[in-house]
């Protein structure tokens, strides 16, 4: 919005020329999102408490989590709102990539909000059925995929994938591109959702991965940098850095209230929205496979659930972990919640460093 004002009044408002720089607008989007989160956070927490939007804790979970029962949930509404506002203020609204990221964020977040609301109305963890949730997420994912392909938002060689650590190996998925995009978006959103089980874990993990992809988007959007680092050049991808700046600021501001002991939970509203947005960014930049490395924390959490369920069904009730997702396995091993969260944040940082190192190790 501010960039539009500069372009419209460029002759009379010379001082606004700095708005041309994506790095400045990304930093300002991050600051705006964080400040808005800090300002609006207390009001949202009070409102959720007044509306009795308290989290119901499952009996089968760790027993010490029962003390968190009644903590306001659906705090993801704060994340969605401040990201959208900050992006609209500082982003170039002519960018189709930014609108796709917002569509995924708000679309997936809305599905999560319906799920959260249904759970709260029934006073138990029975929200949307898995089929209902998957159907709604599929509609949004396919819509995003179609628009990205129709308007060539992924740039040239749109169906090619970038493979980390390989210079010339660029597999072409062809007609499977839309199912591939669906898999990335839905898979990422559900992985983030599974990670959201401890105070600050999902918000901190998303923050770390978001900063990593902000770097990737900026590099991929500049042809000389992209050529030097051998990453796919996607015209317009650099503008997504502004969206990711807003996302990082929103997560940082939300952590102020979500850190242990949490005053509010993001719920499916936040986790599905953030996961869907991350998946969309990876799709736009052709870095879906790199997201598997950078988002290693989310992969670990999701894979632990898959292994646990598979083992239980195939091995006659035998389990691999004390409890899944993996963060509960660590808790039941005797680690304090804060230590589990910090160690998994460290894991996320290491995964992101490995992902960034792949830019030159080819």
C-alpha positions in Angstrom: 0.0 0.0 0.0 2.8 2.5 0.9 4.7 1.4 -2.2 1.6 2.3 -4.2 1.5 5.7 -2.6 5.2 6.3 -3.6 4.5 5.2 -7.2 1.5 7.4 -7.4 3.1 10.5 -5.8 6.8 9.9 -6.7 7.2 13.4 -8.1 6.1 15.1 -4.9 7.2 12.6 -2.2 10.9 12.1 -2.9 11.6 10.8 0.6 9.5 7.7 0.0 11.9 6.4 -2.6 13.4 4.1 0.1 10.2 2.1 -0.2 11.6 0.6 -3.4 14.0 -1.5 -1.3 12.5 -4.9 -0.5 14.9 -5.4 2.5 13.6 -2.2 4.2 10.0 -3.1 3.6 10.5 -6.6 4.9 12.1 -5.3 8.0 9.3 -2.8 8.5 6.7 -5.5 7.9 8.4 -7.6 10.6 8.5 -4.6 13.1 4.9 -3.7 12.3 3.6 -7.2 12.8 5.5 -7.6 16.1 4.3 -4.3 17.5 0.7 -5.0 16.5 1.0 -8.4 18.1 2.2 -6.9 21.4 -0.5 -4.3 21.4 -3.4 -6.5 20.4 -2.3 -9.5 22.3 -3.7 -8.6 25.8 -7.0 -7.5 24.3 -7.4 -10.8 22.4 -6.5 -12.8 25.4 -9.1 -11.0 27.5 -11.7 -11.4 24.8 -11.1 -15.1 24.4 -11.4 -15.5 28.2 -14.6 -13.6 28.3 -16.0 -15.8 25.5 -14.8 -18.9 27.4 -12.7 -20.0 24.5 -10.5 -22.2 26.7 -8.5 -25.2 25.5 -9.7 -28.7 26.4 -6.8 -30.9 27.3 -7.0 -34.6 26.2 -7.0 -37.1 29.1 -4.6 -39.4 27.2 -2.0 -36.6 27.0 0.8 -36.0 29.6 -0.9 -35.6 33.0 1.0 -32.4 33.9 -0.7 -30.7 30.8 -4.0 -30.9 32.6 -3.1 -27.7 34.4 -3.2 -25.9 31.0 -6.9 -26.7 30.6 -8.9 -23.5 30.1 -6.0 -21.5 28.6 -7.5 -19.4 25.8 -7.0 -20.9 22.3 -7.6 -19.6 18.8 -4.8 -17.1 19.3 -3.9 -17.8 15.7 -6.5 -15.1 14.9 -3.9 -12.6 16.1 -1.2 -14.1 13.9 -3.4 -14.1 10.8 -4.6 -10.5 11.2 -1.3 -8.9 11.9 0.4 -10.8 9.0 -2.3 -9.7 6.6 -2.3 -6.1 7.8 1.5 -5.8 7.8 1.7 -7.3 4.3 -0.9 -5.0 2.9 0.8 -2.0 4.3 4.4 -2.8 3.2 4.0 -5.2 0.3 3.8 -4.6 -3.4 0.1 -5.4 -4.0 0.8 -5.9 -7.7 2.6 -9.1 -6.8 0.6 -12.3 -7.5 2.9 -14.2 -5.3 2.0 -12.1 -2.2 -1.7 -12.6 -2.9 -1.2 -16.4 -3.1 0.6 -16.5 0.2 -2.2 -14.5 1.8 -4.8 -16.7 0.3 -3.1 -19.8 1.7 -2.6 -18.2 5.1 -6.1 -17.0 5.5 -7.8 -20.0 3.8 -6.0 -22.6 5.8 -6.4 -20.4 8.9 -10.1 -20.2 8.4 -10.4 -24.0 8.2 -8.4 -24.2 11.4 -10.7 -21.6 13.0 -13.8 -23.7 12.1 -12.1 -26.7 13.6 -11.2 -24.8 16.8 -14.7 -23.3 17.2 -16.3 -26.7 16.8 -14.1 -28.2 19.4 -14.9 -25.4 21.8 -18.6 -25.6 21.2 -18.6 -29.3 22.0 -16.2 -28.8 25.0 -14.0 -31.6 23.8 -11.4 -32.4 21.1 -14.0 -33.2 18.4 -13.7 -30.7 15.7 -14.1 -31.2 12.0 -13.7 -34.8 10.9 -10.5 -35.7 9.1 -12.4 -36.0 5.8 -14.1 -32.6 6.2 -10.8 -30.9 7.1 -8.9 -32.6 4.2 -11.7 -31.7 1.8 -11.6 -28.0 2.7 -7.8 -27.9 2.6 -7.8 -29.6 -0.7 -10.1 -27.1 -2.3 -7.9 -24.2 -1.1 -4.7 -26.0 -2.2 -5.9 -26.8 -5.7 -7.2 -23.2 -6.1 -3.8 -21.8 -5.1 -2.0 -24.3 -7.4 -4.2 -23.4 -10.3 -3.7 -19.7 -9.9 0.1 -20.2 -9.5 0.3 -22.2 -12.7 -2.2 -20.1 -14.7 -0.3 -16.8 -14.0 3.2 -18.4 -14.2 4.0 -17.3 -10.7 6.7 -20.1 -10.5 8.5 -18.7 -13.5 10.0 -20.6 -16.4 10.2 -24.4 -16.3 7.4 -24.3 -13.9 7.1 -28.1 -13.4 10.7 -28.6 -12.6 11.9 -29.2 -9.0 15.1 -28.0 -7.4 17.0 -30.8 -5.6 19.2 -29.7 -2.7 23.0 -30.6 -3.1 22.5 -31.3 -6.8 23.5 -28.8 -9.5 22.0 -30.2 -12.7 19.4 -32.7 -11.4 16.1 -31.0 -11.9 13.3 -33.6 -12.2 10.2 -32.6 -14.1 6.9 -33.7 -12.4 4.8 -32.7 -15.5 1.1 -33.2 -15.1 1.6 -34.3 -11.4 2.5 -30.7 -10.5 -0.9 -29.9 -9.0 -1.0 -33.1 -6.8 2.6 -32.2 -5.8 1.6 -28.7 -4.7 -1.4 -30.2 -2.8 0.9 -32.6 -1.0 3.4 -29.9 -0.1 0.8 -27.4 1.2 -1.4 -30.0 3.1 1.6 -31.9 4.4 3.3 -28.8 5.7 0.2 -27.5 7.4 -0.5 -30.8 9.2 3.1 -31.1 10.2 3.1 -27.7 11.8 -0.2 -28.6 13.4 1.3 -31.7 15.0 4.2 -29.7 16.3 1.9 -27.3 18.1 1.8 -29.2 21.4 4.1 -27.4 23.8 4.3 -23.7 24.8 6.1 -21.8 22.1 7.3 -24.8 20.1 5.4 -24.3 16.9 5.7 -20.5 16.9 9.4 -20.6 17.5 9.9 -23.3 14.9 7.9 -21.5 12.3 9.9 -18.3 13.1 13.2 -20.0 12.4 12.1 -21.6 9.1 10.4 -18.3 8.0 13.7 -16.4 8.4 15.5 -19.0 6.3 12.9 -18.9 3.5 13.0 -15.1 3.6 16.7 -15.4 2.6 15.9 -17.9 -0.1 13.1 -15.8 -1.5 15.3 -12.7 -1.7 18.1 -14.7 -3.4 15.7 -16.5 -5.8 14.1 -13.2 -6.9 17.4 -11.6 -8.0 18.7 -13.2 -11.2 22.4 -12.5 -10.5 22.3 -13.9 -7.0 20.2 -16.9 -8.2 22.7 -17.7 -11.0 25.7 -17.4 -8.6 24.1 -19.7 -6.0 22.5 -22.0 -8.6 19.0 -21.7 -7.2 15.9 -21.3 -9.4 15.3 -17.7 -10.4 11.6 -16.9 -9.9 10.7 -13.3 -11.0 8.7 -11.7 -8.2 9.8 -14.2 -5.5 11.8 -11.5 -3.8 8.6 -9.6 -2.9 7.5 -12.6 -0.9 10.3 -11.6 1.5 8.0 -8.8 2.7 5.3 -11.4 3.5 7.8 -13.6 5.3 9.0 -10.5 7.3 5.5 -10.0 8.5 5.2 -13.7 9.3 8.4 -13.6 11.3 7.3 -10.5 13.2 3.9 -12.0 14.0 5.5 -15.2 15.3 7.9 -13.3 17.5 5.2 -11.1 18.9 2.9 -14.1 19.5 5.8 -15.8 21.4 5.6 -13.0 24.0 2.3 -14.5 25.1 2.8 -18.1 24.0 6.1 -18.7 25.8 5.9 -21.0 28.9 3.7 -20.7 30.8 1.5 -19.8 27.8 -1.2 -17.2 28.2 -2.8 -18.2 24.9 -2.5 -21.0 22.3 -2.5 -20.5 18.6 -4.8 -23.5 18.0 -5.4 -25.0 14.5 -6.2 -21.4 13.4 -2.6 -20.5 13.6 -0.8 -23.8 13.0 -2.8 -24.7 9.8 -2.5 -21.1 8.5 1.2 -20.8 9.1 1.9 -24.3 7.7 -0.1 -23.6 4.6 1.7 -20.3 4.0 5.1 -21.9 4.4 4.1 -24.6 1.9 3.0 -22.0 -0.6 6.2 -20.1 -0.3 8.2 -23.3 -0.9 6.0 -24.0 -4.0 6.5 -20.5 -5.4 10.2 -20.6 -5.0 10.5 -24.2 -6.3 12.2 -25.1 -3.0 9.7 -27.8 -1.8 12.4 -30.4 -1.2 14.6 -27.9 0.7 11.6 -27.3 3.0 11.9 -30.9 4.0 15.4 -30.1 5.3 14.7 -26.6 6.7 11.5 -27.8 8.3 13.2 -30.9 9.7 11.5 -30.2 13.1 8.1 -30.5 11.5 9.1 -33.6 9.5 10.4 -35.2 12.8 7.1 -34.5 14.6 4.9 -35.7 11.7 7.1 -38.8 11.0 7.0 -39.8 14.7 3.2 -39.9 14.6 3.2 -41.9 11.3 5.6 -44.4 12.8 3.7 -44.6 16.1 0.3 -45.3 14.4 1.9 -47.7 11.9 3.6 -49.7 14.7 0.5 -49.8 16.8 -1.6 -51.1 14.0 0.9 -53.5 12.4 2.6 -54.8 15.6 -0.5 -55.6 17.7 -0.5 -52.5 19.9 3.3 -52.1 20.3 4.6 -48.6 20.3 7.9 -47.1 19.3 7.7 -43.9 21.3 6.4 -43.3 24.8 3.9 -41.0 23.2 3.7 -39.2 19.9 4.4 -36.6 18.6 8.1 -36.7 19.5 8.0 -33.8 21.9 5.7 -35.8 24.2 8.2 -38.7 24.0 10.9 -36.3 25.3 8.7 -35.0 28.0 7.8 -38.4 29.3 11.5 -39.2 29.3 11.9 -36.8 32.2 12.8 -33.5 30.4 11.1 -30.3 31.5 8.8 -28.7 28.9 11.0 -25.6 28.5 14.1 -27.8 27.9 12.2 -29.9 25.3 11.2 -26.7 23.5 14.6 -25.1 23.5 16.3 -28.4 22.3 13.8 -28.7 19.4 14.4 -25.0 18.5 18.1 -25.8 18.3 17.2 -28.8 16.1 15.2 -26.4 13.8 18.2 -24.0 13.7 20.6 -26.8 12.7 18.2 -28.0 10.0 17.9 -24.5 8.6 21.7 -24.0 8.6 22.0 -27.3 6.7 19.4 -26.1 4.2 21.2 -22.8 3.6 24.5 -24.6 3.2 23.1 -26.6 0.4 23.1 -23.5 -1.7 26.8 -23.8 -2.2 27.4 -27.5 -1.6 26.4 -28.6 -5.1 
